């Protein structure tokens, strides 16, 4: 009976179920050591992110986060370009048949073209690539910051330090294709001009588009029967270009170019026709950096962050003291920092509510914000950075043989007026122009050789102080007295 039971019932082995969770990348990208160093295109002297930030510090005050984001984006972009071009060169290398035919051509004997029998089984070929090819996708950058915080200056400074084609365009003149205005292809044409009409260098350049907030969708003025050709139409036109496509650019007409001179100094009409009429630029390796002030975006973020509540202990939102609550927009962006910078909490959903389509925002994965400038930042802009305003006006008066000096109290008053006026660094230049108007009018062509700007001069209590030729000791003594007075206070 026991033997029959053991024959009838079988014990099944216990099956252990494993749950496979993928927490890392399935395929790893080949490192630089695993690849052939000779396959990479030669470096163009591109600096590291730390070196780029150190260079930007000499011209741009503050904005440390924006400097890091732009430096890392530029460095990673050209690392990605080198890797992609190296992978492309490996795939498009010469095959064995072309090498064999090239060798037979020298011997004078042509090889026979053999084809396998249709019924003969071909050997099984592996579908795995000989070497893992990794194509890195680019990360375009969106820079958000108030007016005068240094967005355009960051782009111009990067253009000077980078040995790559760099074009700057304004989004306010862009319209949809077929309407009055500039097409979006103009930014690629400017990039081609910056590359000296070299399509290969232009395909690895950087396109900077300023005032991108002006192409936001105008929901109030747009109806179903009208098309927003300057807003949403421009966004749709930029989609494929930012992701990567082949853009056809018209070459510069030869009639507008001066003919190339020959050895005897005469013009050669044949040399002027060497440039093609059209260029095809692949934007897959072009980095797009977009920036804008985005006036009113902080209000969209505030509505999302603030949570409504009811009851006696409810936290009510404070009444806004800015002029935005009165129904009109201020002319300048205020330099006063709020307790918390709302622009740092911007999310893609806020930009969609601002007027951008989701497809456009998804092509800008890297986002950075610039903070309003403080009093110390404005002071450093006046005195510390290269090309500061004080050094510019000092050199301007120096061309007329006049030496001008600013006291510490005058610089402090200029910064305070700039804070009240707004406009960031651009507001400083307006204050300096109005402050030095009388001096720039009276000094040229006169016997004045020394000019001193004091704190009372900035406040309008007294005019600028002048000294003639030979009164240098009195000028320096007056400047030293003003500095000692400022130290005592």
C-alpha positions as CSV (number, residue, x, y, z in Angstrom):
1,X,0.0,0.0,0.0
2,X,2.8,2.3,0.8
3,X,4.5,1.5,-2.4
4,X,1.3,2.2,-4.4
5,X,0.9,5.5,-2.7
6,X,4.4,6.5,-3.5
7,X,3.8,5.6,-7.1
8,X,0.6,7.4,-7.4
9,X,1.6,10.8,-5.8
10,X,4.6,12.6,-7.0
11,X,6.3,15.4,-5.2
12,X,6.9,18.4,-7.5
13,X,10.0,20.5,-6.9
14,X,9.4,23.9,-5.4
15,X,9.7,26.6,-8.0
16,X,11.4,29.8,-6.7
17,X,10.2,33.0,-8.6
18,X,12.8,35.7,-8.9
19,X,11.8,39.3,-9.6
20,X,14.2,40.9,-12.0
21,X,14.5,44.7,-11.3
22,X,16.6,46.7,-13.7
23,X,18.3,49.5,-11.7
24,X,21.2,50.3,-13.9
25,X,21.8,50.8,-17.6
26,X,21.5,47.7,-19.7
27,X,24.2,48.7,-22.1
28,X,27.1,50.7,-21.0
29,X,28.6,53.3,-23.2
30,X,32.3,52.7,-24.1
31,X,34.7,54.8,-22.2
32,X,37.4,56.9,-23.7
33,X,40.1,54.3,-22.7
34,X,38.2,51.5,-24.5
35,X,38.0,53.4,-27.8
36,X,40.8,54.2,-30.1
37,X,42.3,57.6,-29.3
38,X,43.1,58.2,-32.9
39,X,39.4,58.0,-33.9
40,X,38.6,61.2,-32.0
41,X,38.9,64.4,-33.9
42,X,41.6,66.6,-32.6
43,X,40.8,68.9,-29.7
44,X,40.3,72.6,-30.6
45,X,41.7,73.8,-27.3
46,X,38.3,73.7,-25.5
47,X,38.7,74.5,-21.8
48,X,37.3,72.5,-18.9
49,X,34.2,73.7,-17.2
50,X,36.2,75.0,-14.3
51,X,38.4,77.0,-16.6
52,X,35.4,78.4,-18.4
53,X,33.9,79.5,-15.1
54,X,37.1,81.1,-14.2
55,X,37.2,83.0,-17.5
56,X,33.5,84.1,-17.1
57,X,34.3,85.4,-13.6
58,X,36.5,88.1,-15.1
59,X,33.6,89.6,-17.1
60,X,30.4,88.6,-15.4
61,X,29.6,89.3,-11.7
62,X,27.6,86.7,-9.7
63,X,25.3,84.2,-11.3
64,X,27.5,81.2,-10.2
65,X,24.8,78.6,-11.0
66,X,24.3,79.9,-14.5
67,X,28.0,79.9,-15.2
68,X,28.3,76.3,-14.1
69,X,25.3,75.2,-16.1
70,X,26.5,76.9,-19.3
71,X,30.1,75.8,-18.9
72,X,29.1,72.1,-18.3
73,X,26.6,72.3,-21.2
74,X,29.3,73.6,-23.6
75,X,31.9,71.1,-22.5
76,X,29.6,68.1,-22.6
77,X,28.3,69.2,-25.9
78,X,31.6,69.1,-27.6
79,X,32.6,65.9,-25.8
80,X,29.4,64.4,-27.3
81,X,30.2,65.8,-30.7
82,X,33.7,64.2,-30.7
83,X,32.2,60.8,-29.6
84,X,29.5,60.9,-32.3
85,X,31.8,61.9,-35.1
86,X,34.2,59.2,-34.0
87,X,31.4,56.6,-34.1
88,X,30.3,57.8,-37.4
89,X,33.8,57.5,-38.9
90,X,34.1,53.9,-37.6
91,X,30.8,52.9,-39.2
92,X,31.6,54.5,-42.5
93,X,35.1,53.0,-42.8
94,X,36.4,51.3,-45.9
95,X,35.2,47.7,-46.5
96,X,37.3,44.8,-47.6
97,X,35.9,44.7,-51.2
98,X,36.8,48.3,-51.9
99,X,40.4,47.6,-50.5
100,X,40.7,44.5,-52.7
101,X,39.5,46.3,-55.8
102,X,41.9,49.1,-55.1
103,X,44.8,46.7,-54.8
104,X,43.9,44.9,-58.1
105,X,43.8,48.2,-59.9
106,X,47.5,48.6,-59.4
107,X,48.3,45.1,-60.6
108,X,46.2,45.4,-63.8
109,X,44.1,42.4,-62.9
110,X,40.4,42.8,-62.0
111,X,38.8,40.4,-59.5
112,X,35.8,38.4,-60.4
113,X,32.5,39.3,-58.9
114,X,31.3,36.1,-57.2
115,X,27.8,35.6,-56.0
116,X,26.6,32.7,-53.7
117,X,24.4,30.0,-55.0
118,X,20.7,30.8,-54.3
119,X,20.1,27.4,-52.7
120,X,23.3,27.4,-50.7
121,X,22.9,28.3,-47.0
122,X,24.7,31.4,-46.0
123,X,26.6,31.4,-42.7
124,X,24.7,32.9,-39.8
125,X,25.8,36.4,-39.2
126,X,25.8,37.9,-35.7
127,X,23.4,40.9,-35.3
128,X,25.6,42.4,-32.6
129,X,27.8,45.3,-33.6
130,X,31.5,44.8,-33.6
131,X,31.8,47.7,-31.2
132,X,29.0,49.2,-29.1
133,X,28.2,52.5,-30.8
134,X,26.8,55.2,-28.5
135,X,25.2,58.3,-29.9
136,X,24.8,60.9,-27.2
137,X,21.8,63.2,-27.4
138,X,22.3,66.9,-26.9
139,X,20.9,69.0,-24.1
140,X,19.8,72.4,-25.1
141,X,19.8,75.2,-22.5
142,X,17.1,77.7,-21.4
143,X,18.3,80.7,-19.4
144,X,15.8,82.7,-17.4
145,X,16.7,86.0,-15.8
146,X,15.6,89.6,-15.3
147,X,16.7,92.5,-17.5
148,X,20.3,93.5,-17.0
149,X,21.3,90.4,-15.0
150,X,24.0,89.3,-17.6
151,X,22.3,86.8,-20.0
152,X,23.6,88.4,-23.2
153,X,27.0,89.2,-21.6
154,X,27.4,85.5,-20.7
155,X,26.7,84.5,-24.4
156,X,29.1,87.1,-25.8
157,X,31.8,86.1,-23.3
158,X,31.5,82.5,-24.2
159,X,31.6,83.4,-27.9
160,X,35.0,85.1,-27.4
161,X,36.6,82.2,-25.4
162,X,35.3,79.4,-27.6
163,X,37.0,78.6,-30.9
164,X,33.8,77.5,-32.5
165,X,31.2,79.2,-34.6
166,X,28.8,81.2,-32.5
167,X,25.7,83.1,-33.7
168,X,23.4,85.4,-31.8
169,X,19.8,86.0,-32.9
170,X,16.8,87.9,-31.6
171,X,13.5,86.0,-31.4
172,X,11.4,89.1,-31.7
173,X,11.9,89.3,-35.5
174,X,11.1,85.6,-36.1
175,X,7.9,84.7,-37.8
176,X,6.4,81.6,-39.3
177,X,7.5,80.7,-42.9
178,X,5.6,82.6,-45.5
179,X,4.9,85.8,-43.4
180,X,6.6,89.1,-43.2
181,X,9.7,88.8,-41.0
182,X,12.7,86.6,-40.6
183,X,12.4,82.8,-40.8
184,X,13.9,80.7,-38.1
185,X,16.5,79.5,-40.7
186,X,18.2,82.9,-40.3
187,X,19.9,81.7,-37.1
188,X,21.5,78.9,-39.0
189,X,22.5,81.3,-41.8
190,X,24.2,83.5,-39.2
191,X,26.0,80.5,-37.8
192,X,27.2,79.6,-41.3
193,X,28.5,83.2,-41.7
194,X,30.3,82.9,-38.4
195,X,31.9,79.7,-39.6
196,X,33.2,81.6,-42.8
197,X,30.7,79.5,-44.9
198,X,32.3,76.2,-43.8
199,X,29.3,73.9,-43.5
200,X,31.3,71.3,-41.5
201,X,32.3,73.8,-38.7
202,X,28.8,75.3,-38.8
203,X,27.3,71.9,-38.0
204,X,29.1,71.8,-34.7
205,X,28.5,75.4,-33.6
206,X,26.3,77.1,-31.0
207,X,23.2,79.1,-31.7
208,X,22.1,81.7,-29.1
209,X,18.6,83.0,-29.4
210,X,17.7,86.0,-27.1
211,X,14.3,87.3,-26.1
212,X,12.7,83.9,-26.5
213,X,9.9,84.8,-24.1
214,X,8.6,87.1,-26.9
215,X,7.5,84.1,-28.9
216,X,5.1,82.8,-26.2
217,X,1.6,82.1,-27.3
218,X,-0.7,85.2,-27.1
219,X,-3.8,83.6,-25.7
220,X,-5.7,86.8,-25.2
221,X,-5.2,88.2,-28.7
222,X,-5.4,84.9,-30.6
223,X,-8.7,83.6,-31.7
224,X,-9.6,80.4,-33.5
225,X,-9.8,82.1,-36.8
226,X,-6.4,83.8,-36.6
227,X,-2.9,82.3,-36.5
228,X,-0.2,83.3,-34.1
229,X,2.5,83.5,-36.7
230,X,4.9,85.3,-34.3
231,X,4.4,83.1,-31.3
232,X,3.3,79.5,-31.5
233,X,4.1,79.4,-35.2
234,X,7.8,80.2,-34.4
235,X,7.8,77.5,-31.7
236,X,6.6,74.9,-34.1
237,X,9.2,75.9,-36.7
238,X,12.0,75.6,-34.1
239,X,11.0,72.1,-33.0
240,X,12.8,70.0,-35.7
241,X,15.7,72.4,-35.8
242,X,16.4,72.1,-32.1
243,X,16.0,68.4,-32.1
244,X,18.2,67.8,-35.2
245,X,17.4,68.1,-38.9
246,X,19.0,69.2,-42.1
247,X,18.4,72.9,-42.8
248,X,18.8,74.3,-46.3
249,X,20.4,77.7,-46.2
250,X,20.8,80.0,-49.2
251,X,24.3,81.1,-49.9
252,X,25.3,84.8,-50.1
253,X,24.6,86.0,-53.7
254,X,27.8,86.4,-55.6
255,X,26.7,89.8,-56.9
256,X,26.9,91.3,-53.4
257,X,30.4,90.0,-52.8
258,X,33.6,91.7,-54.1
259,X,35.4,89.6,-56.7
260,X,38.4,87.8,-55.5
261,X,41.6,89.5,-56.7
262,X,44.2,87.6,-58.8
263,X,48.0,87.7,-58.6
264,X,48.0,90.8,-60.9
265,X,45.4,92.6,-58.9
266,X,42.5,92.0,-61.4
267,X,39.3,90.5,-60.4
268,X,38.6,86.9,-61.3
269,X,35.0,86.1,-62.0
270,X,35.6,82.4,-61.9
271,X,36.9,82.6,-58.3
272,X,33.7,84.4,-57.2
273,X,31.5,81.5,-58.5
274,X,33.2,78.8,-56.3
275,X,30.8,79.2,-53.5
276,X,27.6,77.1,-53.9
277,X,24.2,78.6,-54.0
278,X,22.7,76.4,-51.2
279,X,24.2,74.8,-48.1
280,X,22.8,71.8,-46.1
281,X,23.5,72.1,-42.4
282,X,22.8,69.2,-40.1
283,X,21.7,70.6,-36.7
284,X,22.1,67.3,-34.8
285,X,25.4,68.6,-33.4
286,X,24.4,72.2,-32.9
287,X,23.8,73.4,-29.4
288,X,20.9,75.8,-28.8
289,X,21.0,78.3,-25.9
290,X,17.8,80.3,-25.4
291,X,17.3,83.1,-23.0
292,X,14.7,85.7,-22.0
293,X,13.4,87.9,-19.2
294,X,10.0,86.1,-18.9
295,X,8.3,89.0,-17.2
296,X,5.2,87.7,-15.3
297,X,6.5,84.1,-14.9
298,X,7.0,84.6,-11.2
299,X,3.3,85.2,-10.9
300,X,2.6,81.9,-12.5
301,X,5.0,80.2,-10.1
302,X,3.5,82.0,-7.1
303,X,0.0,80.7,-8.1
304,X,1.2,77.2,-8.2
305,X,3.2,77.3,-5.0
306,X,0.7,79.2,-2.9
307,X,-1.9,76.9,-1.3
308,X,-5.3,78.2,-0.5
309,X,-6.8,77.7,3.0
310,X,-9.8,78.8,4.9
311,X,-10.4,79.5,8.6
312,X,-9.4,81.9,11.3
313,X,-5.7,80.7,11.3
314,X,-5.4,80.7,7.5
315,X,-2.2,82.0,6.0
316,X,-3.2,84.9,3.7
317,X,-1.0,86.0,0.9
318,X,0.5,89.5,1.5
319,X,-0.7,92.3,-0.7
320,X,1.7,92.9,-3.5
321,X,3.6,96.2,-3.2
322,X,4.8,96.2,-6.8
323,X,3.2,98.1,-9.6
324,X,2.1,94.8,-11.2
325,X,-1.0,94.7,-8.9
326,X,-2.1,98.1,-10.2
327,X,-2.7,96.8,-13.6
328,X,0.4,97.8,-15.6
329,X,3.8,96.5,-16.2
330,X,6.9,98.3,-14.9
331,X,9.3,99.7,-17.4
332,X,12.4,98.2,-15.7
333,X,12.8,95.0,-13.8
334,X,13.4,95.7,-10.1
335,X,16.7,94.8,-8.6
336,X,15.2,94.2,-5.2
337,X,15.6,90.5,-4.2
338,X,12.5,88.9,-2.8
339,X,12.9,86.7,0.3
340,X,12.8,83.7,-2.0
341,X,13.6,83.7,-5.7
342,X,10.5,82.3,-7.4
343,X,12.2,81.8,-10.7
344,X,14.4,79.1,-9.1
345,X,11.3,77.0,-8.6
346,X,10.2,77.1,-12.3
347,X,8.9,73.9,-13.7
348,X,8.0,72.9,-17.3
349,X,4.3,73.1,-16.4
350,X,4.8,76.8,-15.5
351,X,6.4,77.5,-18.9
352,X,3.5,75.8,-20.6
353,X,1.0,78.0,-18.7
354,X,3.2,81.0,-19.7
355,X,2.5,80.3,-23.4
356,X,4.9,77.7,-24.7
357,X,3.8,74.4,-26.2
358,X,4.9,71.2,-24.4
359,X,6.9,69.9,-27.4
360,X,9.0,73.1,-27.3
361,X,9.8,72.9,-23.6
362,X,10.7,69.2,-23.7
363,X,13.5,70.0,-26.1
364,X,15.1,72.3,-23.5
365,X,16.0,69.8,-20.7
366,X,18.6,72.1,-19.1
367,X,17.1,75.1,-17.3
368,X,18.9,77.8,-15.3
369,X,17.9,81.1,-13.7
370,X,19.7,84.3,-13.0
371,X,19.1,86.3,-9.9
372,X,18.7,90.1,-9.7
373,X,21.9,92.0,-9.0
374,X,22.6,93.2,-5.4
375,X,24.3,96.4,-4.3
376,X,27.7,94.6,-4.0
377,X,27.3,93.1,-7.5
378,X,26.6,96.5,-9.0
379,X,29.7,97.9,-7.2
380,X,31.9,95.2,-8.6
381,X,30.4,95.9,-12.1
382,X,31.5,99.5,-11.7
383,X,35.1,98.7,-10.6
384,X,36.3,95.1,-10.5
385,X,35.5,93.3,-13.8
386,X,37.3,93.7,-17.1
387,X,35.8,96.4,-19.1
388,X,34.1,98.0,-16.1
389,X,32.1,101.2,-16.4
390,X,34.6,103.2,-14.4
391,X,37.5,102.0,-16.6
392,X,35.5,102.8,-19.7
393,X,34.8,106.4,-18.7
394,X,38.3,106.9,-17.4
395,X,39.7,105.8,-20.8
396,X,37.1,108.0,-22.5
397,X,38.3,111.1,-20.6
398,X,41.9,110.0,-21.1
399,X,41.6,110.4,-24.8
400,X,41.0,114.1,-24.2
401,X,44.0,114.3,-21.8
402,X,41.8,114.5,-18.7
403,X,42.0,112.4,-15.6
404,X,38.8,111.6,-13.8
405,X,38.4,110.1,-10.3
406,X,35.4,108.8,-8.4
407,X,35.2,108.8,-4.6
408,X,34.0,105.9,-2.5
409,X,30.9,107.8,-1.5
410,X,30.0,108.6,-5.1
411,X,30.2,104.9,-6.1
412,X,28.0,103.9,-3.2
413,X,25.4,106.6,-4.2
414,X,25.5,105.4,-7.8
415,X,24.7,101.8,-6.7
416,X,21.9,103.0,-4.5
417,X,20.3,104.9,-7.4
418,X,20.7,101.9,-9.7
419,X,18.9,99.7,-7.1
420,X,16.0,102.2,-7.0
421,X,15.9,102.7,-10.7
422,X,16.1,99.0,-11.8
423,X,17.3,97.6,-15.0
424,X,20.4,95.9,-13.6
425,X,23.7,96.7,-15.2
426,X,22.0,98.6,-18.0
427,X,20.6,101.0,-15.4
428,X,24.2,101.8,-14.2
429,X,25.1,103.1,-17.7
430,X,22.1,105.4,-17.8
431,X,23.0,106.8,-14.4
432,X,26.6,107.4,-15.5
433,X,25.6,109.1,-18.7
434,X,23.3,111.6,-16.8
435,X,25.9,112.1,-14.1
436,X,28.8,112.9,-16.4
437,X,26.8,114.9,-19.0
438,X,28.1,118.3,-17.9
439,X,31.7,117.1,-17.5
440,X,31.7,115.5,-21.0
441,X,30.3,118.8,-22.4
442,X,32.6,121.3,-20.6
443,X,35.9,119.5,-20.5
444,X,36.8,118.7,-24.2
445,X,38.7,121.7,-25.6
446,X,39.2,123.5,-22.3
447,X,42.1,123.9,-19.9
448,X,40.6,121.4,-17.4
449,X,42.9,118.4,-16.7
450,X,41.4,116.9,-13.6
451,X,37.8,116.0,-12.7
452,X,36.6,114.7,-9.3
453,X,33.1,113.1,-8.8
454,X,32.0,113.1,-5.2
455,X,28.9,111.8,-3.3
456,X,27.3,115.3,-3.4
457,X,27.7,115.4,-7.1
458,X,25.7,112.1,-7.5
459,X,23.0,113.5,-5.1
460,X,22.8,116.7,-7.1
461,X,24.0,119.0,-4.3
462,X,27.1,120.2,-6.0
463,X,28.6,120.0,-9.5
464,X,31.8,118.1,-10.4
465,X,35.1,119.6,-9.2
466,X,37.6,120.7,-11.9
467,X,41.3,121.5,-11.8
468,X,43.5,123.1,-14.5
469,X,46.9,122.0,-15.7
470,X,49.5,122.2,-12.9
471,X,46.9,121.7,-10.1
472,X,47.6,118.0,-9.8
473,X,48.7,118.2,-6.1
474,X,45.5,120.0,-5.1
475,X,43.4,117.4,-7.0
476,X,45.0,114.5,-5.3
477,X,44.7,116.2,-1.9
478,X,41.0,116.8,-2.4
479,X,40.5,113.2,-3.4
480,X,42.3,112.0,-0.3
481,X,40.2,114.2,1.9
482,X,37.0,112.8,0.5
483,X,38.3,109.2,1.1
484,X,39.2,110.0,4.7
485,X,35.8,111.6,5.2
486,X,34.1,108.4,3.9
487,X,36.2,106.2,6.2
488,X,35.1,108.2,9.3
489,X,31.5,107.8,8.4
